[in-house]
Amino acid sequence: MNSSVDQTSPPRPRSEETRRRLLAAAAALIAEVGWGRVTTRAVAERAGLPLGAVSYHFRGKRELLTQAALEAVEAAFPVQELAAVQTLADLIGAIAAAFARREPPEQMLSGLLVETLREAERDPDLARRVTALLDEYRRLLSELVRAEQRRGAVRADADPAALATLIAAAGDGLVLHALLDSGTDAAGAFGALRALLETEPASSTAREEG
């Protein structure tokens, strides 16, 4: 049973559109002013909703900000997309497409992630939930690497867990480079990463054996 949720409170009817507006507003404000300076009134005003909408959809500011933060982590490390892809090429293509869409914008996402990590140092429950998301992402990515190794699409001598961490870090690095240089060739970088992960061409193998 999830102890972080008040089991005595009855389920509340929710409008998904209103809830999404509140989460988007909370995420933007966390990135702009910092976690500790966000107020429920400011979130409601940013979302264009009455203040009561916050208490109707969330059990206070902590739940609202935590949910907005966790969704930011999921945006940076898309566990659901990873679970759906079949090959590393598909995964890199999906990451590249998400990067091109820039949803949410990378500046906001970067600030939001920084604030989330800071808050996680003070909030053990938030830290646990963020760590669980990252662990699941790396686990799924490691399984995908192993599957690619079994079918000969990725070098067999690569450590799956280490390679999973490398791929995740490459995505983070591209976000940073895009923040510093708007001309960053993300598509080219992802293509280079994909080439590095592939097995060596047969001609190269033959020359080495010869």
ZADO-1210 file (C-alpha; in nm, 4 decimals, padded with zeros to 6 digits):
<atoms>
<atom x="00.0000" y="00.0000" z="00.0000" code="MET" pos="1"/>
<atom x="00.1312" y="00.3447" z="-00.0859" code="ASN" pos="2"/>
<atom x="00.1702" y="00.5217" z="00.2475" code="SER" pos="3"/>
<atom x="00.2235" y="00.8584" z="00.0772" code="SER" pos="4"/>
<atom x="-00.1444" y="00.8704" z="-00.0217" code="VAL" pos="5"/>
<atom x="-00.4149" y="00.9368" z="00.2341" code="ASP" pos="6"/>
<atom x="-00.6183" y="00.6172" z="00.2170" code="GLN" pos="7"/>
<atom x="-00.9051" y="00.7737" z="00.4159" code="THR" pos="8"/>
<atom x="-00.9734" y="01.0378" z="00.1526" code="SER" pos="9"/>
<atom x="-01.2350" y="00.9385" z="-00.1048" code="PRO" pos="10"/>
<atom x="-01.1350" y="00.9511" z="-00.4721" code="PRO" pos="11"/>
<atom x="-01.1988" y="01.2922" z="-00.6236" code="ARG" pos="12"/>
<atom x="-01.3571" y="01.3377" z="-00.9642" code="PRO" pos="13"/>
<atom x="-01.1045" y="01.5012" z="-01.1967" code="ARG" pos="14"/>
<atom x="-01.1109" y="01.6907" z="-01.5192" code="SER" pos="15"/>
<atom x="-00.8013" y="01.5787" z="-01.7067" code="GLU" pos="16"/>
<atom x="-00.7727" y="01.9048" z="-01.8977" code="GLU" pos="17"/>
<atom x="-00.7838" y="02.1137" z="-01.5793" code="THR" pos="18"/>
<atom x="-00.5358" y="01.8834" z="-01.4095" code="ARG" pos="19"/>
<atom x="-00.2963" y="01.9046" z="-01.7026" code="ARG" pos="20"/>
<atom x="-00.3147" y="02.2844" z="-01.6988" code="ARG" pos="21"/>
<atom x="-00.2294" y="02.2921" z="-01.3294" code="LEU" pos="22"/>
<atom x="00.0651" y="02.0545" z="-01.3749" code="LEU" pos="23"/>
<atom x="00.1995" y="02.2532" z="-01.6698" code="ALA" pos="24"/>
<atom x="00.1725" y="02.5770" z="-01.4742" code="ALA" pos="25"/>
<atom x="00.3426" y="02.4226" z="-01.1706" code="ALA" pos="26"/>
<atom x="00.6267" y="02.2879" z="-01.3845" code="ALA" pos="27"/>
<atom x="00.6861" y="02.6254" z="-01.5475" code="ALA" pos="28"/>
<atom x="00.6872" y="02.8062" z="-01.2136" code="LEU" pos="29"/>
<atom x="00.9264" y="02.5571" z="-01.0514" code="ILE" pos="30"/>
<atom x="01.1725" y="02.6212" z="-01.3343" code="ALA" pos="31"/>
<atom x="01.1244" y="02.9985" z="-01.3244" code="GLU" pos="32"/>
<atom x="01.1215" y="03.0867" z="-00.9546" code="VAL" pos="33"/>
<atom x="01.2401" y="02.7747" z="-00.7738" code="GLY" pos="34"/>
<atom x="01.0544" y="02.5047" z="-00.5839" code="TRP" pos="35"/>
<atom x="01.0267" y="02.6869" z="-00.2530" code="GLY" pos="36"/>
<atom x="00.8851" y="03.0076" z="-00.4016" code="ARG" pos="37"/>
<atom x="00.5963" y="02.8481" z="-00.5898" code="VAL" pos="38"/>
<atom x="00.2528" y="02.9110" z="-00.4369" code="THR" pos="39"/>
<atom x="-00.0777" y="02.7463" z="-00.5169" code="THR" pos="40"/>
<atom x="-00.2233" y="03.0883" z="-00.5943" code="ARG" pos="41"/>
<atom x="00.0513" y="03.1535" z="-00.8513" code="ALA" pos="42"/>
<atom x="-00.0095" y="02.8126" z="-01.0095" code="VAL" pos="43"/>
<atom x="-00.3826" y="02.8768" z="-01.0384" code="ALA" pos="44"/>
<atom x="-00.3243" y="03.2211" z="-01.1887" code="GLU" pos="45"/>
<atom x="-00.0720" y="03.0844" z="-01.4404" code="ARG" pos="46"/>
<atom x="-00.3189" y="02.8126" z="-01.5389" code="ALA" pos="47"/>
<atom x="-00.6035" y="03.0641" z="-01.5669" code="GLY" pos="48"/>
<atom x="-00.8083" y="02.8762" z="-01.3082" code="LEU" pos="49"/>
<atom x="-00.9681" y="02.9598" z="-00.9714" code="PRO" pos="50"/>
<atom x="-00.7590" y="02.8860" z="-00.6641" code="LEU" pos="51"/>
<atom x="-01.0021" y="02.6164" z="-00.5550" code="GLY" pos="52"/>
<atom x="-00.9098" y="02.4091" z="-00.8586" code="ALA" pos="53"/>
<atom x="-00.5780" y="02.3214" z="-00.6945" code="VAL" pos="54"/>
<atom x="-00.7337" y="02.1738" z="-00.3794" code="SER" pos="55"/>
<atom x="-01.0005" y="02.0016" z="-00.5899" code="TYR" pos="56"/>
<atom x="-00.7419" y="01.8094" z="-00.7958" code="HIS" pos="57"/>
<atom x="-00.4480" y="01.7783" z="-00.5551" code="PHE" pos="58"/>
<atom x="-00.4003" y="01.7241" z="-00.1838" code="ARG" pos="59"/>
<atom x="-00.2017" y="02.0416" z="-00.1400" code="GLY" pos="60"/>
<atom x="00.1022" y="02.2076" z="-00.2952" code="LYS" pos="61"/>
<atom x="00.3409" y="01.9234" z="-00.2198" code="ARG" pos="62"/>
<atom x="00.1439" y="01.6683" z="-00.4215" code="GLU" pos="63"/>
<atom x="00.1023" y="01.9132" z="-00.7099" code="LEU" pos="64"/>
<atom x="00.4708" y="02.0046" z="-00.7319" code="LEU" pos="65"/>
<atom x="00.5861" y="01.6461" z="-00.6804" code="THR" pos="66"/>
<atom x="00.3662" y="01.5203" z="-00.9628" code="GLN" pos="67"/>
<atom x="00.4841" y="01.7988" z="-01.1944" code="ALA" pos="68"/>
<atom x="00.8455" y="01.7156" z="-01.1089" code="ALA" pos="69"/>
<atom x="00.8028" y="01.3415" z="-01.1634" code="LEU" pos="70"/>
<atom x="00.6461" y="01.4037" z="-01.5032" code="GLU" pos="71"/>
<atom x="00.9503" y="01.6163" z="-01.5911" code="ALA" pos="72"/>
<atom x="01.1771" y="01.3246" z="-01.5056" code="VAL" pos="73"/>
<atom x="00.9598" y="01.0966" z="-01.7178" code="GLU" pos="74"/>
<atom x="00.9881" y="01.3441" z="-02.0063" code="ALA" pos="75"/>
<atom x="01.3665" y="01.3351" z="-01.9796" code="ALA" pos="76"/>
<atom x="01.3771" y="00.9556" z="-01.9382" code="PHE" pos="77"/>
<atom x="01.0722" y="00.8221" z="-02.1296" code="PRO" pos="78"/>
<atom x="01.0160" y="00.4833" z="-01.9669" code="VAL" pos="79"/>
<atom x="00.6906" y="00.4164" z="-02.1545" code="GLN" pos="80"/>
<atom x="00.8488" y="00.4848" z="-02.4939" code="GLU" pos="81"/>
<atom x="01.1439" y="00.2620" z="-02.4074" code="LEU" pos="82"/>
<atom x="00.9122" y="-00.0224" z="-02.3095" code="ALA" pos="83"/>
<atom x="00.7460" y="-00.0007" z="-02.6524" code="ALA" pos="84"/>
<atom x="01.0502" y="-00.0002" z="-02.8835" code="VAL" pos="85"/>
<atom x="01.2080" y="-00.3147" z="-03.0233" code="GLN" pos="86"/>
<atom x="01.5565" y="-00.2003" z="-03.1259" code="THR" pos="87"/>
<atom x="01.8155" y="00.0566" z="-03.0238" code="LEU" pos="88"/>
<atom x="01.7736" y="00.2204" z="-03.3639" code="ALA" pos="89"/>
<atom x="01.4048" y="00.2702" z="-03.2877" code="ASP" pos="90"/>
<atom x="01.4895" y="00.4080" z="-02.9442" code="LEU" pos="91"/>
<atom x="01.7458" y="00.6554" z="-03.0741" code="ILE" pos="92"/>
<atom x="01.4992" y="00.7631" z="-03.3421" code="GLY" pos="93"/>
<atom x="01.2322" y="00.8211" z="-03.0771" code="ALA" pos="94"/>
<atom x="01.4729" y="01.0187" z="-02.8582" code="ILE" pos="95"/>
<atom x="01.5837" y="01.2275" z="-03.1558" code="ALA" pos="96"/>
<atom x="01.2216" y="01.2999" z="-03.2504" code="ALA" pos="97"/>
<atom x="01.1365" y="01.4021" z="-02.8935" code="ALA" pos="98"/>
<atom x="01.4454" y="01.6224" z="-02.8859" code="PHE" pos="99"/>
<atom x="01.3396" y="01.7907" z="-03.2107" code="ALA" pos="100"/>
<atom x="00.9919" y="01.8602" z="-03.0696" code="ARG" pos="101"/>
<atom x="01.1445" y="02.0122" z="-02.7558" code="ARG" pos="102"/>
<atom x="00.8382" y="01.9403" z="-02.5422" code="GLU" pos="103"/>
<atom x="00.8739" y="02.0801" z="-02.2850" code="PRO" pos="104"/>
<atom x="01.1297" y="02.3383" z="-02.4050" code="PRO" pos="105"/>
<atom x="01.4767" y="02.2258" z="-02.2978" code="GLU" pos="106"/>
<atom x="01.5444" y="02.5419" z="-02.0946" code="GLN" pos="107"/>
<atom x="01.2363" y="02.4830" z="-01.8832" code="MET" pos="108"/>
<atom x="01.3072" y="02.1104" z="-01.8567" code="LEU" pos="109"/>
<atom x="01.6659" y="02.1740" z="-01.7519" code="SER" pos="110"/>
<atom x="01.5618" y="02.4196" z="-01.4795" code="GLY" pos="111"/>
<atom x="01.2852" y="02.1906" z="-01.3628" code="LEU" pos="112"/>
<atom x="01.5185" y="01.8917" z="-01.3325" code="LEU" pos="113"/>
<atom x="01.7736" y="02.0966" z="-01.1372" code="VAL" pos="114"/>
<atom x="01.5058" y="02.2139" z="-00.8930" code="GLU" pos="115"/>
<atom x="01.3735" y="01.8586" z="-00.8610" code="THR" pos="116"/>
<atom x="01.7187" y="01.7261" z="-00.7703" code="LEU" pos="117"/>
<atom x="01.7613" y="02.0010" z="-00.5124" code="ARG" pos="118"/>
<atom x="01.4252" y="01.9271" z="-00.3562" code="GLU" pos="119"/>
<atom x="01.4979" y="01.5522" z="-00.3582" code="ALA" pos="120"/>
<atom x="01.7914" y="01.6203" z="-00.1237" code="GLU" pos="121"/>
<atom x="01.5384" y="01.7500" z="00.1307" code="ARG" pos="122"/>
<atom x="01.2501" y="01.5143" z="00.0528" code="ASP" pos="123"/>
<atom x="01.3340" y="01.1412" z="00.0902" code="PRO" pos="124"/>
<atom x="01.0054" y="01.0345" z="-00.0669" code="ASP" pos="125"/>
<atom x="01.0653" y="01.2432" z="-00.3784" code="LEU" pos="126"/>
<atom x="01.4226" y="01.1126" z="-00.3966" code="ALA" pos="127"/>
<atom x="01.2970" y="00.7539" z="-00.3758" code="ARG" pos="128"/>
<atom x="01.0424" y="00.8053" z="-00.6540" code="ARG" pos="129"/>
<atom x="01.2916" y="00.9797" z="-00.8845" code="VAL" pos="130"/>
<atom x="01.5470" y="00.7031" z="-00.8248" code="THR" pos="131"/>
<atom x="01.2840" y="00.4378" z="-00.9013" code="ALA" pos="132"/>
<atom x="01.2067" y="00.6024" z="-01.2361" code="LEU" pos="133"/>
<atom x="01.5733" y="00.6215" z="-01.3325" code="LEU" pos="134"/>
<atom x="01.6380" y="00.2632" z="-01.2213" code="ASP" pos="135"/>
<atom x="01.3478" y="00.1399" z="-01.4326" code="GLU" pos="136"/>
<atom x="01.4704" y="00.3359" z="-01.7344" code="TYR" pos="137"/>
<atom x="01.8210" y="00.1899" z="-01.7079" code="ARG" pos="138"/>
<atom x="01.6821" y="-00.1600" z="-01.6487" code="ARG" pos="139"/>
<atom x="01.4670" y="-00.1486" z="-01.9609" code="LEU" pos="140"/>
<atom x="01.7511" y="-00.0006" z="-02.1618" code="LEU" pos="141"/>
<atom x="01.9878" y="-00.2744" z="-02.0429" code="SER" pos="142"/>
<atom x="01.7365" y="-00.5397" z="-02.1489" code="GLU" pos="143"/>
<atom x="01.7105" y="-00.3783" z="-02.4920" code="LEU" pos="144"/>
<atom x="02.0896" y="-00.3822" z="-02.5268" code="VAL" pos="145"/>
<atom x="02.0999" y="-00.7513" z="-02.4342" code="ARG" pos="146"/>
<atom x="01.8319" y="-00.8310" z="-02.6913" code="ALA" pos="147"/>
<atom x="02.0301" y="-00.6444" z="-02.9572" code="GLU" pos="148"/>
<atom x="02.3444" y="-00.8356" z="-02.8610" code="GLN" pos="149"/>
<atom x="02.1635" y="-01.1674" z="-02.8945" code="ARG" pos="150"/>
<atom x="02.0606" y="-01.0864" z="-03.2499" code="ARG" pos="151"/>
<atom x="02.4068" y="-00.9558" z="-03.3372" code="GLY" pos="152"/>
<atom x="02.3108" y="-00.5912" z="-03.3867" code="ALA" pos="153"/>
<atom x="02.5304" y="-00.4581" z="-03.1053" code="VAL" pos="154"/>
<atom x="02.8860" y="-00.5495" z="-03.0117" code="ARG" pos="155"/>
<atom x="02.8787" y="-00.8571" z="-02.7912" code="ALA" pos="156"/>
<atom x="03.1642" y="-00.7345" z="-02.5716" code="ASP" pos="157"/>
<atom x="02.9734" y="-00.4229" z="-02.4539" code="ALA" pos="158"/>
<atom x="02.8472" y="-00.4262" z="-02.0953" code="ASP" pos="159"/>
<atom x="02.4670" y="-00.3768" z="-02.1149" code="PRO" pos="160"/>
<atom x="02.4345" y="-00.1774" z="-01.7921" code="ALA" pos="161"/>
<atom x="02.7274" y="00.0492" z="-01.8778" code="ALA" pos="162"/>
<atom x="02.5980" y="00.1017" z="-02.2298" code="LEU" pos="163"/>
<atom x="02.2522" y="00.1868" z="-02.0959" code="ALA" pos="164"/>
<atom x="02.4053" y="00.4543" z="-01.8729" code="THR" pos="165"/>
<atom x="02.6066" y="00.5898" z="-02.1674" code="LEU" pos="166"/>
<atom x="02.3013" y="00.6213" z="-02.3929" code="ILE" pos="167"/>
<atom x="02.1028" y="00.7980" z="-02.1203" code="ALA" pos="168"/>
<atom x="02.3933" y="01.0334" z="-02.0513" code="ALA" pos="169"/>
<atom x="02.4288" y="01.1099" z="-02.4225" code="ALA" pos="170"/>
<atom x="02.0732" y="01.2377" z="-02.4295" code="GLY" pos="171"/>
<atom x="02.1394" y="01.4564" z="-02.1260" code="ASP" pos="172"/>
<atom x="02.4546" y="01.5922" z="-02.2875" code="GLY" pos="173"/>
<atom x="02.2705" y="01.6874" z="-02.6043" code="LEU" pos="174"/>
<atom x="02.0176" y="01.8860" z="-02.4017" code="VAL" pos="175"/>
<atom x="02.3047" y="02.0763" z="-02.2389" code="LEU" pos="176"/>
<atom x="02.4738" y="02.1454" z="-02.5731" code="HIS" pos="177"/>
<atom x="02.1446" y="02.2665" z="-02.7200" code="ALA" pos="178"/>
<atom x="02.1090" y="02.5108" z="-02.4321" code="LEU" pos="179"/>
<atom x="02.4561" y="02.6503" z="-02.5015" code="LEU" pos="180"/>
<atom x="02.4417" y="02.6342" z="-02.8801" code="ASP" pos="181"/>
<atom x="02.1147" y="02.6471" z="-03.0743" code="SER" pos="182"/>
<atom x="02.2975" y="02.5155" z="-03.3806" code="GLY" pos="183"/>
<atom x="02.3693" y="02.1791" z="-03.2198" code="THR" pos="184"/>
<atom x="02.3237" y="01.9017" z="-03.4771" code="ASP" pos="185"/>
<atom x="02.1231" y="01.6622" z="-03.2597" code="ALA" pos="186"/>
<atom x="02.0259" y="01.4394" z="-03.5520" code="ALA" pos="187"/>
<atom x="02.3883" y="01.3995" z="-03.6548" code="GLY" pos="188"/>
<atom x="02.4950" y="01.3258" z="-03.2982" code="ALA" pos="189"/>
<atom x="02.2307" y="01.0574" z="-03.2563" code="PHE" pos="190"/>
<atom x="02.3358" y="00.9085" z="-03.5901" code="GLY" pos="191"/>
<atom x="02.6963" y="00.8920" z="-03.4729" code="ALA" pos="192"/>
<atom x="02.5893" y="00.7235" z="-03.1496" code="LEU" pos="193"/>
<atom x="02.3881" y="00.4704" z="-03.3434" code="ARG" pos="194"/>
<atom x="02.6912" y="00.3931" z="-03.5646" code="ALA" pos="195"/>
<atom x="02.9091" y="00.3392" z="-03.2581" code="LEU" pos="196"/>
<atom x="02.6622" y="00.0898" z="-03.1159" code="LEU" pos="197"/>
<atom x="02.6387" y="-00.1187" z="-03.4309" code="GLU" pos="198"/>
<atom x="02.8551" y="-00.4218" z="-03.4949" code="THR" pos="199"/>
<atom x="03.1606" y="-00.3751" z="-03.7146" code="GLU" pos="200"/>
<atom x="03.1139" y="-00.4242" z="-04.0908" code="PRO" pos="201"/>
<atom x="03.1987" y="-00.7691" z="-04.2204" code="ALA" pos="202"/>
<atom x="03.4803" y="-00.6313" z="-04.4383" code="SER" pos="203"/>
<atom x="03.6570" y="-00.4863" z="-04.1322" code="SER" pos="204"/>
<atom x="03.6249" y="-00.8165" z="-03.9475" code="THR" pos="205"/>
<atom x="03.7681" y="-01.0028" z="-04.2450" code="ALA" pos="206"/>
<atom x="04.0687" y="-00.7694" z="-04.2651" code="ARG" pos="207"/>
<atom x="04.1422" y="-00.8201" z="-03.8956" code="GLU" pos="208"/>
<atom x="04.1240" y="-01.1976" z="-03.9281" code="GLU" pos="209"/>
<atom x="04.3463" y="-01.1876" z="-04.2336" code="GLY" pos="210"/>
</atoms>
